[in-house]
Amino acid sequence: MATAQSSTETTLNLRRIFKAPRQKVFRAWTDPEELKKWWGPEGYATPSAEVDLRVGGKYRLGMMKLPNGEIFYLSGTFREPERENWEWRCYIRGIPNGQEATMARIVDSLLAELDQEAATTRRVLERVPGDKLGWKPHAKSMSLGQLALHIATTPGAVAKMLLNDGLDLGSVSFGQPSASLAAELLPALDESIKTAKQVLNGLDDHKAMAPWKLTKGSKEVFTAPRIGIARTIMLNHWYHH
């Protein structure tokens, strides 16, 4: 049961009893991945959640109205995180009614992660032996030179896909070129990371959460927020290699 009290000072006090362990409820309200699973009314998705769980820390939840992709945000400040005492605000299409200029963009966390993983990837590519580029673990596998070049170029190639509102698989060639020299790999990585950063930096919050569609001819394969494609294909797919 939920109850609410309000005053002329626009204070809202909510009290609700959940039949669940306290730690589980607290995690559902404060863990970004948990919040994305349930937050928002029917007909909305929540692909973005940022939580700085400390006194004075900020949170921001990005909700997308389905199917038209209109963007809404809730954000605010934690007064007493352990008691779930929060301040909150609402704004539409990235237009703030308060402190938005002080808050991180949706893409900022991806940019920081990209920098971190690029350094790790560089260390891997530095160790690719130039005399083994043709090696394959299996006849149907990519060669080491193909895989290394694919890893080097993935961030930039996927980022370029985000410049449009979708991609038709019928227009894509899946042939994978191979590096002919190990010395090609690090310059390719540097150019790829540069391109990925340029594209991500060009995404404001509204465009980051706008729908992006993958099709095969006239058939829709899936639609997801553009920022979700950056996460799953540009980063997660990159890591899996």
Secondary structure, 3 states (H helix, E strand, C coil): CEEEECCCCCCCEEEECCCCCHHHHHHHHHCHHHHHHHCCCCCEEEEEEEECCCCCCEEEEEEEECCCCCEEEEEEEEEEHHHCEECCEEEECCECCCCHHHCCCCCHHHHHHHHHHHHHHHHHHHCCCHHHCCCCCCCCCCCHHHHHHHHHHHHHHHHHHCCCCEEEHHHCCCCCCCCCCHHHHHHHHHHHHHHHHHHHHCCCHHHHCCEEEEEECCEEEEEEEHHHHHHHHHHHHHHHC
